[in-house]
Amino acid sequence: MLFLKSTNVTIAFNSEAKRELAEYFSMVGINLDSIKTHDDYLRTRKKASPYFMEWLSLKAERWPENNGQYQLLKKALFD
């Protein structure tokens, strides 16, 4: 779970979400802290979706080189 949804429709991102999504959403100029509702979140995901592979490629650069599973995943995604 990346966020908590309250009964008044607002959401709050946990620290894992902030680590995972801040860079992705910043690619379209959206600060994670500006997302206040689930609808905001869905709109942001849609807006950022054209940048998903670019973001994934940036994440893949930080994957360990000595891990065979990550190497297979890189090959499947980017080759």
PyRosetta script that sets phi, psi and omega in degrees:
from pyrosetta import init, pose_from_sequence

init()
pose = pose_from_sequence("MLFLKSTNVTIAFNSEAKRELAEYFSMVGINLDSIKTHDDYLRTRKKASPYFMEWLSLKAERWPENNGQYQLLKKALFD")
pose.set_psi(1, 126.5)
pose.set_omega(1, -177.4)
pose.set_phi(2, -95.5)
pose.set_psi(2, -20.3)
pose.set_omega(2, -179.6)
pose.set_phi(3, -147.4)
pose.set_psi(3, 162.9)
pose.set_omega(3, 176.1)
pose.set_phi(4, -109.0)
pose.set_psi(4, 134.0)
pose.set_omega(4, -179.8)
pose.set_phi(5, -108.7)
pose.set_psi(5, 125.3)
pose.set_omega(5, -177.9)
pose.set_phi(6, -89.6)
pose.set_psi(6, 172.4)
pose.set_omega(6, 179.2)
pose.set_phi(7, -71.4)
pose.set_psi(7, -16.4)
pose.set_omega(7, 178.5)
pose.set_phi(8, -97.2)
pose.set_psi(8, 19.1)
pose.set_omega(8, 172.6)
pose.set_phi(9, 80.0)
pose.set_psi(9, -3.0)
pose.set_omega(9, 177.3)
pose.set_phi(10, -81.9)
pose.set_psi(10, 158.3)
pose.set_omega(10, 176.8)
pose.set_phi(11, -126.4)
pose.set_psi(11, 156.9)
pose.set_omega(11, 175.7)
pose.set_phi(12, -135.7)
pose.set_psi(12, 131.0)
pose.set_omega(12, -179.1)
pose.set_phi(13, -85.0)
pose.set_psi(13, 140.4)
pose.set_omega(13, 175.1)
pose.set_phi(14, -83.9)
pose.set_psi(14, 174.9)
pose.set_omega(14, -175.2)
pose.set_phi(15, -64.7)
pose.set_psi(15, -34.0)
pose.set_omega(15, 177.4)
pose.set_phi(16, -63.3)
pose.set_psi(16, -43.2)
pose.set_omega(16, 178.4)
pose.set_phi(17, -62.4)
pose.set_psi(17, -41.9)
pose.set_omega(17, 179.8)
pose.set_phi(18, -62.1)
pose.set_psi(18, -40.1)
pose.set_omega(18, 177.1)
pose.set_phi(19, -65.9)
pose.set_psi(19, -41.1)
pose.set_omega(19, -174.2)
pose.set_phi(20, -79.9)
pose.set_psi(20, -39.8)
pose.set_omega(20, -168.8)
pose.set_phi(21, -102.7)
pose.set_psi(21, -20.4)
pose.set_omega(21, -175.5)
pose.set_phi(22, -56.7)
pose.set_psi(22, -46.9)
pose.set_omega(22, -179.1)
pose.set_phi(23, -64.4)
pose.set_psi(23, -43.3)
pose.set_omega(23, -179.3)
pose.set_phi(24, -61.0)
pose.set_psi(24, -51.1)
pose.set_omega(24, -177.6)
pose.set_phi(25, -69.7)
pose.set_psi(25, -28.5)
pose.set_omega(25, 178.5)
pose.set_phi(26, -67.0)
pose.set_psi(26, -19.9)
pose.set_omega(26, 178.2)
pose.set_phi(27, -63.7)
pose.set_psi(27, -21.8)
pose.set_omega(27, 176.6)
pose.set_phi(28, -113.1)
pose.set_psi(28, 17.3)
pose.set_omega(28, 174.4)
pose.set_phi(29, 76.4)
pose.set_psi(29, 24.1)
pose.set_omega(29, -179.2)
pose.set_phi(30, -112.1)
pose.set_psi(30, 125.1)
pose.set_omega(30, 176.1)
pose.set_phi(31, -83.3)
pose.set_psi(31, 131.8)
pose.set_omega(31, -178.5)
pose.set_phi(32, -54.7)
pose.set_psi(32, -34.2)
pose.set_omega(32, -179.3)
pose.set_phi(33, -68.1)
pose.set_psi(33, -16.5)
pose.set_omega(33, 179.8)
pose.set_phi(34, -83.4)
pose.set_psi(34, -9.1)
pose.set_omega(34, 180.0)
pose.set_phi(35, -86.4)
pose.set_psi(35, 114.1)
pose.set_omega(35, -173.2)
pose.set_phi(36, -110.5)
pose.set_psi(36, -24.4)
pose.set_omega(36, -177.0)
pose.set_phi(37, -127.3)
pose.set_psi(37, 165.7)
pose.set_omega(37, 177.2)
pose.set_phi(38, -63.3)
pose.set_psi(38, -37.0)
pose.set_omega(38, 177.0)
pose.set_phi(39, -63.6)
pose.set_psi(39, -39.9)
pose.set_omega(39, 174.7)
pose.set_phi(40, -57.7)
pose.set_psi(40, -44.6)
pose.set_omega(40, -178.9)
pose.set_phi(41, -61.4)
pose.set_psi(41, -46.7)
pose.set_omega(41, -179.4)
pose.set_phi(42, -63.9)
pose.set_psi(42, -40.7)
pose.set_omega(42, 177.3)
pose.set_phi(43, -63.5)
pose.set_psi(43, -40.7)
pose.set_omega(43, 179.8)
pose.set_phi(44, -65.8)
pose.set_psi(44, -43.5)
pose.set_omega(44, 177.3)
pose.set_phi(45, -57.8)
pose.set_psi(45, -43.5)
pose.set_omega(45, -179.7)
pose.set_phi(46, -64.6)
pose.set_psi(46, -42.9)
pose.set_omega(46, -179.9)
pose.set_phi(47, -65.0)
pose.set_psi(47, -36.8)
pose.set_omega(47, -177.7)
pose.set_phi(48, -83.0)
pose.set_psi(48, -15.0)
pose.set_omega(48, -172.8)
pose.set_phi(49, -55.2)
pose.set_psi(49, -34.8)
pose.set_omega(49, 177.4)
pose.set_phi(50, -63.2)
pose.set_psi(50, -16.7)
pose.set_omega(50, -178.1)
pose.set_phi(51, -100.9)
pose.set_psi(51, 6.8)
pose.set_omega(51, -174.1)
pose.set_phi(52, -59.2)
pose.set_psi(52, -47.8)
pose.set_omega(52, -177.6)
pose.set_phi(53, -66.8)
pose.set_psi(53, -36.0)
pose.set_omega(53, 176.2)
pose.set_phi(54, -63.1)
pose.set_psi(54, -45.1)
pose.set_omega(54, 178.3)
pose.set_phi(55, -63.1)
pose.set_psi(55, -43.2)
pose.set_omega(55, 179.1)
pose.set_phi(56, -63.0)
pose.set_psi(56, -38.4)
pose.set_omega(56, 177.4)
pose.set_phi(57, -62.8)
pose.set_psi(57, -41.6)
pose.set_omega(57, 176.5)
pose.set_phi(58, -62.5)
pose.set_psi(58, -42.1)
pose.set_omega(58, 177.5)
pose.set_phi(59, -63.6)
pose.set_psi(59, -40.5)
pose.set_omega(59, -177.7)
pose.set_phi(60, -63.7)
pose.set_psi(60, -28.7)
pose.set_omega(60, 177.2)
pose.set_phi(61, -62.1)
pose.set_psi(61, -23.6)
pose.set_omega(61, -178.5)
pose.set_phi(62, -96.8)
pose.set_psi(62, -1.7)
pose.set_omega(62, 177.7)
pose.set_phi(63, -71.3)
pose.set_psi(63, 147.7)
pose.set_omega(63, -179.1)
pose.set_phi(64, -63.4)
pose.set_psi(64, 137.7)
pose.set_omega(64, 180.0)
pose.set_phi(65, -75.9)
pose.set_psi(65, -24.2)
pose.set_omega(65, -174.3)
pose.set_phi(66, -95.0)
pose.set_psi(66, 15.9)
pose.set_omega(66, -179.8)
pose.set_phi(67, -109.0)
pose.set_psi(67, 112.5)
pose.set_omega(67, -177.0)
pose.set_phi(68, -58.5)
pose.set_psi(68, -35.5)
pose.set_omega(68, 180.0)
pose.set_phi(69, -65.5)
pose.set_psi(69, -42.1)
pose.set_omega(69, 178.2)
pose.set_phi(70, -66.3)
pose.set_psi(70, -36.7)
pose.set_omega(70, 178.7)
pose.set_phi(71, -64.8)
pose.set_psi(71, -41.3)
pose.set_omega(71, 176.7)
pose.set_phi(72, -64.0)
pose.set_psi(72, -41.4)
pose.set_omega(72, 179.3)
pose.set_phi(73, -64.3)
pose.set_psi(73, -43.8)
pose.set_omega(73, 176.8)
pose.set_phi(74, -58.6)
pose.set_psi(74, -44.1)
pose.set_omega(74, -178.8)
pose.set_phi(75, -62.7)
pose.set_psi(75, -43.5)
pose.set_omega(75, -179.1)
pose.set_phi(76, -66.2)
pose.set_psi(76, -35.7)
pose.set_omega(76, -175.9)
pose.set_phi(77, -84.2)
pose.set_psi(77, -36.4)
pose.set_omega(77, -168.0)
pose.set_phi(78, -116.6)
pose.set_psi(78, -9.2)
pose.set_omega(78, 179.5)
pose.set_phi(79, -95.3)
pose.dump_pdb("model.pdb")
